[in-house]
Structures are given as structure tokens and as C-alpha cells.
Amino acid sequence: MARVAIIGGGISGLGTALMLGRRGHTVTLFEQEARQAGEDPDRDFFHWNRPRVPQAVQPHSFLAPVRTVLLDETPDVYADLLARGAREYHDFDWFGEHPPHRAGDEDLVTLRTRRIVLEAALAAAVRRERTVDVRQGCRVRGLTIGEGRPARVTGVRVDGETHQADLVVDASGRRSPVPAWLIAAGCRPPVVDSHRAGIAYLCRWYRLRADGPRDPGRVKTGSGSPFALAGVFPSDNDTFALHLVVSTADPTRGALTDPAVFEAAARRFPATAAWLDLAPEPQSAVLAMAGLDNRWTSLTDDDGPVVTGLVNAGDSLIHTNPTLGHGVALGLLAAQHLATHVEQIAADPVGYHTWTTRTLRPWFDAQVTADRANEQRLAEGSPPSDRRAAALGACAFDDPVVMRARAQVRHLLLPAGEAYGTDEVDRHVTAWLAARPDFSPQPDGPTREQWDALIPG
């Protein structure tokens, strides 16, 4: 059995600790935040200032790997998550009646819940795990590093004492101090691939009224204009979030933090207008997030691992702009792999680095490509120009075959080329276009003139 020290008690850290502990390994988890998610999701979500975790209050939709990893590894946590109000949504629910089942369809499920609910379920399970010691409010100050080529991390330094470990897992997030510690210790620097995303998010949380309407009808969860995107995130316990996405260079960005302006803009998009028509109760201010990037931090270079006895996971390894909702899914996949192979990884991390590059890196690259296209389109205010690509998205909401391919990509189950590149999908999209000879990519949101008219002079 391995002794493992985990830096960071977010979702990746909690998940890694729980899966390791249930395999009998001795785990110490260090989290500098003294507060932990508890039994009151509204108090923790709306009244907990978490500047180191700005994404905590932004809307989430947890993709298929979150559900499958939890069901495989911690079914009790999954049951607790549902008991706390999380809801399952299958992509075929759009059609009302599901098409004939195919292998893998059971995985095309999104978990609709706020991030805090998942954190609370994981934290409760970790507290019950006898082989996991959680040091809440305990900040790791550095690493202990022994000799070798490459050098070996042997533990962590915490408030004047040293904690020895066979493996240290850096799950401290996108602002991880570990790369700087390694460089200061004379190790070769981690290899960082970073791409700034020129996109700003604004969201506001609402709750459906107990005595009011609850069904927005058969409406998509996303709408768009050439210069802005809008979406709705149905969530747990009658809450939902509306969000708007614009270029960081958009001159109206600051005005959108005014709730009145935000709602006026949201009413211009079918997806968000349908939910505002339910007369929900606002639960938050308009919450903004920008300064985002996609960043891959590798602890290996052309000469091999820069250090042994240490690996990174979650946002410390792969941090993506949340447009596609990859973060928690990729973090739990890495946690599962770590827990399954921890003794081999502690002895030699090469296999882990190879696995992350093969399994996780393609999704990072796909996010970078998508963000570049979105950033350019939003900045230029130009509508989509690829008729067939737009048809793929539109056709999915009429045709279960294409919806299945769309869901497989969205849920990180198949790359786009593989899911969409089948003869069957090609036939269905071709037939859909043939029945709509006048189809052209048209946004369903406001024009620029209509949008600018919403902004106070």
C-alpha cells in the first residue's frame, strides 16, 4: 500500500483521496481553505467567498465521465448526489421518446447540479473514510526533494513540519505553486502550453417559484448571435443559471453586470427568454468571470519526467475554459487512473504521463481549437459560414442518429471526426439538408443594433 499526500481539496483532490482510500492506501489531504462544503448548499453556494475558485459560482453541467466514474468507484456518493437534488438528463430526453437502444446510449447523461452539491457529497464521503486524513485549513508551504536524476519528491512541508509520502499529487488548481517550487529547487521546469481565451462570462442564478410555472417548454438550452452566446443551466433544487458570453473586447461587457441590462439582453435569446418567462426569483448578482486560458502543465519534457514522486491532476494538469464543461470530467478520469495505478506511478510516473497525453491531451487541443474559433467569431461579429457544420448542430435536434453523435462528442466519449465521420451520420445530414434546400446558418439571437440599444447611453 502507498502513502499519498494530496495538495488541494477541490473536486479532483477529494475524488483522488476517496478512490485511493477505498483501495486501502494511506492518504493525507491538505486543503488551505478552512471551510468545507456542508449540508446547506444555498449557504455554501451563495454566501461563501472563494476568490481562489472563481468557477465555483459559475454554472456547471457534469458530463458522462463524472457519472460513470462515480457509479464505478463510489456508487454511494452518486446516490447521495441525487438525494441532495442533482438531476439526470439524457440527451435523448429532448425527443420525449428515446430511439431504440444502442450500446453506449446509457452513458449519454448529464448531471444537472451546482458544483457545491458535488463537492459536499464527496467531502462527506471522504470524512467517513478511515484511511484518509483531511487537514482542513492546512497550507502546504513546499516540497521535500531528495537526490537523484531526476530528483525525487519525498513529501511536503507543512507549517514547519515534514510529511513523508511515496507519492505527492498536486491537485491545487490552476494557480498551483508547485511548478515554481520545482524550478526553485533546481529541477527542469515543467512544460506549460497556455492559450489565452478572449471570452468573458456573465451569469445570474434564479430559483423557480414554488407556486409558479415550472416548465419552459421544448426549448433548446443555447442560443446565439454573431457577437454573443446565451444559455441556460437547469440545476438542483429548482435553481438554474442564465449565462451570456461575449468577447473580452466587447464594449458592452461592463454594462452587462447590471441585472436589468443582463435580463434585457437575456430576453433577446429564445433559450434564456423562455426561462425568464417563468418569473423566477433572482438568487444572485450578475457574476462575471474572464481572464481565462487553456493551460496544459506537463511534468515531463523531451528528456523524461522532470521529477519523480510527484504528479499533477485536475486543473493543475489540464485547465480549460469552461465553454465545453470538460474540467470536472477530466479531473475525475485522472483521479480514477491515479487510484488504479498508484503504486506503479509512485515507482515511476512515466506511465501516468503517457496516459494523460494519450487520453486527456486530445480534449485540451479540441478546446483550444474551439475557443479560437469562438473568440474570432465573437470579436468579429460574424455568423457561422460553414453550412454543413451548422447543419450538424441543427439536425441533431431533429434526428436521434445525429443527436447520438453530438452527445458522444459532447460527453468526451468519441472525438468529433470519429463520431460524425460515419456513413450513417453523413446520410442523415445529407437527407436533412435535401429536405431544407434553403437552410443557411442563421443565429436566433438579436442583431448588433438591437443589442446596443439595450445598453444605457
C-alpha positions in Angstrom: 0.0 0.0 0.0 1.2 3.5 -0.8 1.4 6.6 1.3 0.0 9.5 -0.7 -0.1 13.3 0.1 -2.6 15.3 -1.9 -2.3 19.1 -2.2 -5.7 20.6 -2.7 -9.2 19.6 -1.5 -11.3 20.6 -4.5 -13.2 18.0 -6.6 -10.1 16.4 -8.1 -8.3 16.2 -4.7 -11.4 14.8 -2.9 -12.1 12.3 -5.7 -8.5 11.1 -5.8 -8.4 10.8 -2.0 -11.6 8.9 -1.8 -10.7 6.4 -4.6 -7.3 5.8 -3.1 -8.6 5.4 0.4 -11.2 2.8 -0.7 -8.3 0.8 -2.1 -6.6 0.8 1.2 -3.9 3.3 0.6 -3.0 5.8 3.4 -3.9 9.3 2.2 -3.3 12.7 3.7 -5.2 15.6 2.0 -4.0 19.1 2.7 -6.5 22.0 1.9 -5.7 25.5 2.8 -9.3 26.7 2.9 -10.6 26.2 6.5 -14.2 25.9 5.3 -15.6 22.8 3.7 -18.8 22.2 1.8 -21.5 21.1 4.2 -25.2 20.3 4.3 -26.6 23.6 3.3 -25.9 24.1 -0.5 -27.6 27.6 -0.7 -25.5 28.9 2.2 -22.3 27.5 0.8 -23.0 28.4 -2.7 -24.4 32.0 -2.4 -22.6 33.1 0.8 -19.1 31.7 0.6 -16.5 34.0 -0.8 -14.0 31.8 -2.7 -11.6 34.0 -4.7 -9.2 31.1 -5.4 -12.0 29.2 -7.0 -13.8 31.7 -9.2 -15.5 29.0 -11.2 -17.3 27.7 -8.1 -20.3 30.0 -8.6 -20.4 29.7 -12.4 -22.9 27.2 -13.8 -21.9 23.6 -14.4 -23.2 20.6 -16.3 -21.4 17.5 -15.4 -20.7 15.3 -18.4 -20.9 11.5 -18.7 -17.4 10.7 -17.2 -18.5 12.3 -13.9 -21.4 10.0 -13.7 -19.7 6.8 -14.9 -16.6 7.3 -12.6 -18.8 7.9 -9.6 -21.0 4.9 -10.4 -18.0 2.7 -10.9 -16.0 3.9 -7.9 -18.3 5.4 -5.4 -22.0 4.5 -6.0 -22.9 5.7 -2.5 -21.6 9.2 -3.4 -23.7 9.1 -6.6 -26.8 8.1 -4.7 -26.1 10.9 -2.2 -25.6 13.4 -5.0 -29.1 12.6 -6.3 -30.5 12.7 -2.8 -29.1 16.2 -2.5 -31.1 17.3 -5.5 -28.8 16.6 -8.6 -30.8 15.6 -11.6 -30.1 13.3 -14.6 -30.8 14.5 -18.1 -30.3 12.1 -21.0 -29.6 13.8 -24.4 -32.4 11.8 -25.9 -34.9 13.3 -23.5 -35.1 16.1 -26.0 -37.2 13.8 -28.2 -39.6 12.7 -25.4 -39.4 9.1 -26.6 -35.9 7.6 -26.8 -34.9 5.8 -30.0 -34.1 2.0 -30.0 -31.2 1.5 -27.6 -27.6 1.1 -28.8 -24.6 0.1 -26.7 -23.2 3.2 -25.0 -26.5 5.2 -25.1 -26.8 4.6 -21.3 -23.8 6.9 -20.8 -25.2 10.0 -22.6 -26.3 11.5 -19.4 -25.6 15.0 -18.0 -25.8 15.6 -14.2 -27.5 18.9 -13.6 -26.4 20.4 -10.4 -24.4 23.2 -8.9 -20.7 22.4 -8.3 -21.1 22.8 -4.5 -23.5 19.8 -4.3 -20.9 17.5 -5.8 -18.3 19.0 -3.5 -20.5 18.3 -0.5 -21.2 14.7 -1.4 -17.5 14.0 -2.0 -16.5 15.8 1.2 -19.0 13.8 3.3 -17.7 10.5 1.9 -14.1 11.5 2.4 -14.8 12.4 6.1 -16.1 8.8 6.6 -13.1 7.1 5.0 -10.8 5.8 7.8 -7.7 5.7 5.6 -8.0 9.4 4.6 -6.8 12.1 6.9 -8.1 15.6 5.9 -6.1 18.5 7.1 -8.5 21.3 6.6 -7.1 24.9 6.8 -3.6 23.5 6.4 -1.4 25.1 3.7 1.4 23.2 2.1 4.5 25.5 2.0 6.8 23.5 -0.2 8.1 20.1 -1.2 10.8 17.9 0.2 13.1 16.8 -2.6 15.8 14.1 -2.5 18.7 13.5 -4.7 18.5 11.6 -8.0 18.3 12.0 -11.7 15.7 13.2 -11.9 15.2 14.4 -8.4 12.6 12.6 -6.3 9.9 14.4 -4.3 9.7 12.6 -0.9 6.9 14.6 0.8 5.6 18.1 1.6 6.4 20.8 4.1 3.5 22.0 6.2 3.8 24.7 8.9 7.4 23.8 10.0 7.0 20.0 9.8 7.6 17.5 7.0 5.1 14.9 5.9 6.7 12.0 4.1 4.9 10.3 1.2 5.6 7.7 -1.5 3.7 9.9 -4.0 2.6 13.6 -3.9 -0.4 14.6 -6.0 -0.7 18.2 -7.0 -4.4 18.9 -7.2 -4.1 22.6 -6.1 -5.7 24.0 -9.2 -4.8 26.4 -12.0 -2.9 28.7 -9.6 -0.7 25.8 -8.4 2.6 26.9 -6.7 4.2 23.5 -7.5 5.9 24.5 -10.8 7.6 27.4 -9.1 8.7 25.2 -6.2 10.3 22.7 -8.7 12.2 25.5 -10.5 13.4 27.0 -7.2 14.7 23.5 -6.2 16.8 23.3 -9.4 14.6 20.9 -11.3 14.0 21.3 -15.0 10.9 23.5 -15.5 7.5 21.9 -16.2 6.4 22.3 -19.8 3.5 24.7 -20.0 1.3 25.1 -23.0 -1.0 28.1 -22.5 -3.6 29.8 -24.7 -5.5 32.9 -23.6 -9.2 32.7 -24.3 -10.6 36.2 -25.1 -14.0 35.3 -23.8 -15.9 36.8 -20.8 -18.7 35.0 -18.9 -21.6 36.6 -17.1 -24.2 34.5 -15.2 -27.1 35.0 -12.8 -28.8 32.5 -10.6 -32.5 32.1 -10.2 -35.0 29.8 -8.4 -38.3 28.6 -9.8 -41.2 29.8 -7.6 -42.9 27.0 -5.6 -46.4 28.3 -6.7 -45.3 29.4 -10.2 -44.9 27.9 -13.7 -42.1 25.3 -13.9 -41.9 24.1 -17.5 -40.3 26.4 -20.1 -41.5 24.1 -22.9 -39.4 22.3 -25.6 -36.7 24.9 -25.9 -33.0 24.5 -26.5 -30.6 25.4 -23.7 -28.5 27.5 -26.0 -28.9 30.5 -28.4 -26.6 32.8 -30.2 -25.9 35.9 -32.1 -22.7 36.6 -34.2 -21.2 38.5 -31.2 -22.8 36.8 -28.2 -23.9 33.4 -26.8 -26.6 32.7 -24.3 -27.5 29.6 -22.4 -29.5 28.2 -19.5 -28.2 25.6 -17.0 -31.0 23.8 -15.2 -29.7 22.8 -11.8 -30.6 21.2 -8.5 -33.4 22.1 -6.1 -35.3 24.3 -8.5 -32.3 26.5 -9.2 -31.0 27.4 -12.7 -28.5 29.8 -14.1 -28.6 32.0 -17.2 -25.3 33.0 -18.8 -24.1 35.3 -21.5 -20.8 35.0 -23.3 -19.1 37.9 -25.2 -15.7 38.8 -26.4 -13.5 40.4 -23.7 -13.1 43.3 -26.1 -16.9 43.9 -26.5 -17.7 47.5 -25.4 -20.9 46.4 -23.7 -19.3 43.8 -21.4 -19.2 46.1 -18.4 -22.8 47.2 -18.7 -24.0 43.6 -18.6 -23.1 43.3 -14.9 -26.2 45.5 -14.3 -29.0 43.0 -13.6 -31.5 45.0 -15.5 -29.3 45.1 -18.6 -28.4 41.5 -18.2 -32.0 40.4 -18.2 -32.9 42.7 -21.0 -30.2 41.1 -23.1 -31.1 37.6 -22.0 -34.7 38.2 -23.1 -33.4 38.6 -26.6 -32.4 35.0 -26.9 -35.1 32.2 -27.2 -33.2 29.8 -24.8 -33.0 32.3 -21.9 -36.2 34.2 -22.6 -38.2 31.0 -22.1 -36.9 30.6 -18.6 -37.3 34.2 -17.6 -40.9 33.9 -18.7 -41.4 31.6 -15.8 -41.0 34.6 -13.4 -38.2 33.0 -11.3 -36.8 34.6 -8.2 -33.2 36.0 -8.7 -30.8 34.5 -6.2 -27.5 36.3 -7.1 -26.0 39.3 -8.6 -24.6 39.1 -12.1 -21.4 37.1 -11.7 -18.6 37.8 -14.1 -15.5 35.7 -15.0 -12.8 36.5 -17.5 -9.0 36.3 -17.7 -9.4 32.7 -18.8 -6.9 30.5 -20.5 -6.4 26.9 -21.6 -3.3 25.6 -20.0 -1.6 22.2 -20.1 1.2 21.7 -17.5 3.4 18.7 -18.1 5.8 17.4 -15.5 7.7 15.7 -18.3 9.8 17.0 -21.2 11.8 15.5 -24.1 14.3 14.1 -21.6 11.5 12.4 -19.5 10.0 13.3 -16.1 11.4 16.5 -14.6 10.9 14.9 -11.2 9.6 11.6 -9.7 7.4 11.0 -6.7 5.1 13.8 -7.9 2.3 14.0 -10.4 -0.4 16.6 -11.1 -4.1 16.2 -11.7 -7.2 18.3 -12.2 -6.7 21.9 -13.1 -3.0 21.7 -12.0 -2.6 19.4 -15.0 -5.2 20.5 -17.5 -7.1 23.7 -17.1 -9.7 24.5 -19.8 -12.0 27.4 -20.4 -15.4 26.1 -19.2 -17.2 26.5 -22.5 -17.4 22.8 -23.1 -17.6 21.7 -19.5 -14.6 19.4 -19.5 -12.9 20.3 -16.2 -14.5 18.1 -13.6 -14.9 15.2 -16.1 -11.2 15.1 -17.0 -10.3 15.6 -13.3 -12.2 12.6 -12.1 -10.9 10.5 -15.0 -7.3 11.3 -13.9 -8.3 10.6 -10.3 -9.6 7.1 -11.2 -6.4 6.3 -13.2 -4.2 7.5 -10.3 -6.1 5.4 -7.8 -5.9 2.3 -10.0 -2.2 2.5 -10.7 -0.8 4.5 -7.8 1.9 2.0 -6.8 3.3 1.9 -10.3 3.1 5.7 -10.6 4.9 6.2 -7.3 7.7 4.0 -8.5 7.9 5.6 -12.0 5.5 8.3 -13.3 6.3 7.7 -17.0 3.2 5.6 -17.5 0.9 8.3 -15.9 2.4 11.0 -18.1 1.9 8.8 -21.2 -1.7 8.1 -20.2 -2.5 11.8 -19.7 -1.0 12.7 -23.1 -2.9 10.0 -24.9 -6.2 10.2 -23.1 -6.6 13.8 -21.9 -4.5 15.9 -24.2 -6.7 15.5 -27.3 -9.6 17.1 -25.4 -7.4 20.0 -24.4 -6.4 20.5 -28.1 -10.0 20.4 -29.1 -10.9 23.0 -26.6 -8.1 25.3 -27.8 -9.4 25.0 -31.4 -13.0 25.6 -30.4 -12.1 28.7 -28.4 -10.0 30.2 -31.1 -13.0 29.9 -33.5 -15.4 31.3 -30.9 -13.1 34.1 -30.0 -12.7 35.2 -33.6 -16.4 34.9 -34.4 -17.5 36.9 -31.3 -14.8 39.5 -31.8 -15.7 40.0 -35.5 -19.4 39.6 -35.1 -19.5 37.2 -38.0 -22.1 34.4 -38.3 -21.1 30.8 -38.9 -20.1 30.3 -42.6 -19.9 26.5 -42.8 -23.3 25.4 -43.9 -22.8 21.7 -43.4 -21.2 22.2 -40.0 -24.1 24.3 -38.9 -26.4 21.6 -40.3 -24.8 19.0 -38.0 -25.8 21.1 -35.0 -29.3 21.9 -36.2 -30.0 18.4 -37.5 -29.2 16.8 -34.1 -32.4 18.3 -32.6 -34.5 16.6 -35.3 -32.6 13.3 -35.8 -31.6 10.9 -33.0 -28.8 9.4 -35.1 -27.1 12.8 -35.3 -28.0 13.6 -31.7 -26.2 10.5 -30.6 -23.0 11.5 -32.5 -23.3 15.0 -31.0 -23.7 13.6 -27.5 -20.8 11.2 -27.9 -18.5 14.2 -28.7 -20.0 16.4 -26.0 -19.6 13.7 -23.3 -15.9 13.1 -24.2 -16.7 9.6 -25.5 -15.6 9.9 -29.1 -13.6 12.6 -31.0 -15.6 14.6 -33.4 -14.0 13.1 -36.5 -15.0 9.6 -35.3 -18.5 10.4 -34.1 -19.5 12.5 -37.1 -17.5 10.7 -39.7 -19.7 7.7 -40.2 -21.6 6.9 -43.3 -24.8 6.7 -41.3 -24.4 10.3 -39.9 -23.4 11.5 -43.3 -26.6 10.0 -44.9 -28.8 11.5 -42.2 -27.3 15.0 -42.5 -27.5 14.9 -46.3 -31.1 13.9 -46.2 -31.9 16.6 -43.7 -30.3 19.2 -45.9 -32.0 17.9 -49.0 -35.4 18.4 -47.3 -34.3 22.0 -46.4 -32.7 23.4 -49.6 -33.0 27.0 -48.2 -31.2 26.2 -45.0 -28.4 28.6 -44.0 -26.7 29.2 -40.7 -28.8 31.9 -39.0 -28.4 33.0 -35.4 -31.5 33.1 -33.3 -30.4 36.0 -31.1 -30.5 39.8 -31.5 -28.8 41.8 -34.2 -26.0 44.1 -33.1 -28.3 47.1 -33.4 -30.9 45.5 -31.2 -28.2 44.6 -28.7 -26.6 48.0 -28.5 -30.0 49.6 -28.0 -30.3 47.7 -24.7 -27.2 49.4 -23.3 -27.8 52.7 -21.4 -26.1 55.6 -23.1 
